[in-house]
């Protein structure tokens, strides 16, 4: 699948400068924005095998697979590193960013100053306010409160001892965190001439103005068949110490648009690992709260979509979705009838997340992602072949549906 040379300046018009995907809420592998409707991620052969042989019934619950693209590192004289996608190998009609390399409002996201000192240094990444505002406004049209000086460092992702984040931010830092780590890895392991293959996938949140996203790690087992004994033990311990064992599902990341402040409320995987069963329920409720009230109008369409997925998974014999995630997505910008009916309601003050009701189903989606450790009969990997459906995944879906139904009934 390789077979292409690194780009030269004459090819720049067909090159695409990859942006960090600002709506990545979980995972550890960096997702990149290829164009408005397409994201890409480093290719893993097992995941490619899954997408190439995807059962028809599952296609409505996974991102559309769009092909493969070659990506290479480009470093300028100051040490700034850029990721550039060359002409695609198997792409469908994906749009191009003409003259992308010269667009400073995009490159600001990709350039990282490498410290001249030791390899153990971790320099911060800074963006100018003007350029960052433009990029965020493109991703979040409408009113977004932006701080005048945004500086990102890993420490800002961690909650305090009580599990609280010190400040609600107007952007989700997790994708930038993953991007920085990814550039570190690529720069240390490979030179500029090395071609990397990336999967091109549908951007499943592109149709949302204010995407609220919950990333759930599904199943009671997270390690793949190829895991070392050390990795296997580590994953088993994570499951036992989190809601993965008790519920078959745990929270890996979250962003919720808060209509009262215009900020995003964000939680990461470290927060999700610490939750008890009751904490999981409360966080699920928090995901459906927009700062003014509980979005009860979302419950029925989400439950129906989860039930449809459950029906499909029950029929997939031999599939094991180890370490895969499930995204629940909804539009944070409410239908007008919801907000209008509550603006002057004396019993629904803005701060208590009281229930809202709507006769219209809100725009929601449920998608499975991350199949690097998925195995099935006939896959190209030499892993164990299993019989019957993935009962750990089914257990997680059943519990998730049950909790949402209890929320719907006011329990």
Secondary structure, DSSP 8 states (H G I E B T S, - for coil): --------GGGGGG-EE-EE-TT--S-SS--EEEETTEEEEE--HHHHHHHHT--GGGGGGB--EEEEEEEEEEE-TT--EEEEE-S-SS--S----TTGGG-HHHHTTT-----SS-TT----EE--HHHHHHHHHHHS-S-----SS-EE-GGGG---TTS--S---SS--HHHHHHHHHHHHHHHH--TT--EEEEEEE-TTTT-SSEEEEEEEESS----TT--HHHHHHHHHHHHTSHHHHHSEEEEEEEEEETTTTEEEEE-HHHHHT--HHHHHHHHHHHTB-SSEE-GGGHHHHHHHHHHHHHHHHT-TT-EETT-EEEEEEESS--HHHHHHHHT-TT--TTS-EE---SS---EEEEEE--TTEE-TT-SS------S--HHHHHHHHHHHHHHHHHHTT-
